[in-house]
Amino acid sequence: MALIGGLLVQGIQMFLVLLVAPLLTGWTRKLRARLLRRRGPSVLQPYRDLARLLRKEVVLAESASWLFRVVPYVVFAVTWVAAALVPTFATGLLFNWAVDLIAIVALLGTARFFLALAGMDVGTSFGGIGSSREMMIASLAEPAILLVVFTLALFAGTTQLSGIADYILTHQVGLRVSLGLSLVALLMVALAENARIPIDNPTTHLELTMVHEAMVLEYSGRHLAMIELAAALKLVMYLSLVACLFAPFGIAHGAEAGPVALLRGGVVYLAKLFLLGSALAAFEVTIAKMRVFRVGEFLGGALMLGFLAALLLFVSRSM
């Protein structure tokens, strides 16, 4: 019975992130439009877009190989696994042994690698530009997030997400400079990885300024639906990561927690998720997109913040 209960709770978490991902995207778009004094699309519009794309016929270029057709499903599956592994409303679930920060970074790197290959597979100029820019961003974003992982591992003594969340909940952490620097570095990396302003504009139609969208211009139908859903899941994953590592209050302790604790954890998680989505929308309307050549400086700042956080914690455990 314990095994069945563990599988049930783990399955609920997997499908929770899948169902809430388009809703979070719709919420950020709606709030951003309202802040710009526009009516904006419905919060449920991403669900309608995905349903429409799934009904459409797939159009493939003559030069597209089998890799181009397989990549959308690989990217979706890998991103879904990464998002489902991050503790949302409970820690210590059945697959807790696999909930490792290094594994999350590896899964995201795998999805990025295949998507960049797909962008170059057809041979269009925009796909090549988008892939090269994506790899340039990844070359700085991945070391920055690994430094954040190193800082949290020094702090909590483990790289498992459940262990870090439980450590913060059960110890008097207080305000620490190293954790603050790690949080800022993680937020900067999240903006870059999700192609958000100021790194990229997810609603742009200018091919020369695209990063993520340039790689998926040739996709259509159900393939594009998989790519769009994977992008929404990636945003949920990063916001869940921020909530789990730096604001784990309200989360249930272990899968053996009662239904009331699990339900309370789910409500608190959804509140934190949409609060972070609101902060993202508010941030995007107050800042302009930067030039592509300034992205290196932006992510270099995240890399330096991660390095300083690890250095401060290594020098003094009280910082």
N, C-alpha and C positions, 0 to 999 in steps of 0.2 A: 504493500500500500504506500509505503514511503517513496518507493521508486516511481509509482504512478503519480503521486502528488508532486514530486520533483519535476517529472516530465510535463505535467500540466502547467505548473507555474512557469517553467522555462518556455513552453509553447505560447503561453499568454504574452510573455515579454517579447518573443519573436514577432508575433502578429500585431502587438501593440505598436511597435516602432514602424511596422509596415503600414498600418492604417493611419497613424498620426502624421506620417511624413508629408503627404500631399496637403493635409490640413494646415500644417505649420507653414508650408510654402505659400498657401493661399492667404493665411493670416498676415504674414510679413508683406505680401504684395498689397493687400487691402489697407493695412495700416500705413504703409509708405504712401499710397495714393491719397489717403485722407489727410496725412500730414502735409502733402503738397496741394491741398485744397481741390482734389479731384475725387470723383465718385469711386473709381477703381472697379476691378472685377469682383465677382462674388468670392467669398472665402472657399466655396466648394468648386470653384472653376478648375483647379488642377485635377480633380476627379473626373470632371467632364472631358478635359483635354486628354487624359490618359485613356478613357473609354473610347473617344473618337479615334485616337491613334491606333488603338488595338483593332478597330474595325477596318482601318484603311489597308489598302494593298501596299506591300513593300516594293519599292522601286530601287533596283540595284544598278550601279554603273557596270559597264561591260568589263572594265579592268579590275573589278572587285574580286578578291579571292575568297576562299572559304573562311579565312581569318576574319574578314570584314563582317561576315554573317554570324560568326560565333561570339565575337567580342562583346556585343551588348548583353548577352546572357551571362558571360563570365563576369563582366563588370557588375551587373546587378546582383549576382549570387555572392560575390566576394564582399561587396559593400553591405549587403543585407546581413551576412554573417558577422561582419565587424560591428555593425550597429546593434545587432541582437546580443552580442557578447557584453557590451557595456552595461553594468548594473543600472537599472532605471528605478524600479520601485522596491527592490529587495536585493540584498547581498547574499553571497553564499549559495547560489543556485546550483543546479545539478552539474552544469558545465563550468563551474567556478575554476577548475584547474586550467582551463584554456583562456580565462579572462586575464590576459597579460598585456601590458602596455606595448611591449615589444612586438607581440603577435598582432596587435591592432595596427601598428605602424607598418608591419610587413604586409598585412592584407591590403591596406590602402595603397602601398607601393605597387603591389601586384595589379590592382585595378588601374592605377595610373599608367603602368607600363603597357598593358594591353590596349588601353584607350589611345595612347600615343601611337602605337603600332597601327591601329585602325585608321587614325588620322592620316598616316602616310601611305596606307595600302592602296588607296584609289589613285594617288599620284597627282592630286590637285595642289595648286600652290597654297591655298588657304589652309588646307589640312596640314601641310608641312610646316607652315608658319605657326599654327596653333600647337602642333606637337613640340616644336623646338622651344616655344615659349613655356609650355607646360613643363618640360624637362629643366629649363632654366630656373623656374620657380621651385621645382622639386629639389634641385641641388642645394637650395638654401633652406627650404622649409623642413626637410627631413632631418638635417643636423640640429636645427632649432628644437624640434619636438623631441628628438632623442636626448638633448640636454635637459629638457623638462622632465623626461622620464628618469634621467640620472638623478636629478634633484629630488624628485619624489621618492625614488628608491633609497637615497641617502636618508631622507626624512623618516619614512615609514619602515624601512628595512625590507621592503618587498616591491616587486613590480606588478603584483596582482591588484587589479582594481578594487576588488572586494576587500582585500587586506588594507589598502590605503584608506578606503572609506571608513572601515571599522576603526582603524587607528585614529583618524581624525575625530570620530564620534566618541571614542572612549578615553581620549587623552586631552589634557588641557593645552591645546595648541596655541591659542591666543593669536595676536597679530605678528606675523613674521615677514621680514623684508624678502627673504628668499621665496616664500610662497607667493607673495604679491608680484614679484618679478616673473615667476613662472606662469602665473595667471595671465599677465599681460602678454608674455611671449606666446602662450597657447592661443589667446584670442587673435593675435596678429597672424599666426599660422592658420587658424581657422578661416579668417577672411581670405587668405590667399588660396587655400585648398578648396574652398567653396566658390571661388570666382566671384566674390562680392566686392562692392565698392570699398576701398579705393583701388583695389588690384584689377578688377574686371567688373563690367556691368552685365549682369545676366539678362537684361532686357535690350541690349544694344543690337543694332542691325548694321553696324559699320564693320565690314569684314577685316579691315586693317587694324582695328583695335581689339578684336576678339582674341580670347585665349581658349577657354573651354568650348565655346560655341563654334569656333573655327574647326575644331576636330570632328564635330558631329554634323556638319552641314550636309553631308551626303546621306545621312540616315533618314529614314521615313518609316511610317507605319508602326508595327509592333516593335521594331528595332529601336526607333526613337523613343517609344514609350518606355522601354527598359532603361534607356540612358537617362531619361528625365526622372524616372522613379529612383534610379540609383543616385542621382544628384540630390534629390530630396532626402533620401536616406542618409546621405553623407552629411548633410546639414544637421539632421536629427542626431547623428552619431557624435558630432563635435559638440553640440550643445549639451547632450547627455554626458559627455566626457567632462565638460566644465562643471555641470551640476553634481556629478558623482565625486569628482576629485576635490572641489573647492567649496561646495555647498551641499554636503551629504545629509543635511538634517531632514527628518521625516521619512527616511528610507527604512524599510523593515529589515530586521536583523535575521538573515537566514531564511531559507525556504520553509523551515519548520514553523515560521511565524503564523499566527492565526489569520483567518480571513479578514478580520477587522483591521489588523496591522497591514496586511497586504493592500487592502482597499484604500486605507489612509495613505500608504506609500504611493499608490497609483495617482491619487488625487493631487498630492503634493508634487509629484513628478510632472504631471501635466501643467500645473500652475507654474513651476519653475521653467518648464520648456517654453511656454507662451510668454512668460516674462522676459526670458532671454531673446525670444523672437521679436518682441516689441522693442527691446533695447537695440537690436540689430537694425530694425526698420528706422528707428529714430536716428541712429548713427549714420545711416546711409543718406538721409536727406540733409544732413548737416555738413557733409564733406563731399568734395569733388573727386572724380576719378583721376588718378595720377598717370603720368606718362609711363609707357612700358619700361623705358630705360631707368625709371626711378624705383621700380619694383625691387631691384637688387639692394638698394639702400634701405628700403622698408624692411625686407626680410633679414638684411644684415643687422638691423636693429633688434629684431626678434632673436637672432642668433646670439648677439652680445648680451641681451637680457637673460637668456637661458644660461649662458656661461657665467655671468655674474651671480645668478641665483645658486648655481652649483658651487661656485667658489665660496660664497658667503656661508653656505651651509656646511661646506667641508672645513672651513676655517673655524667656525663657531656654531655649535649645535643650537644655540639660543637665538640665532638670527634666521 
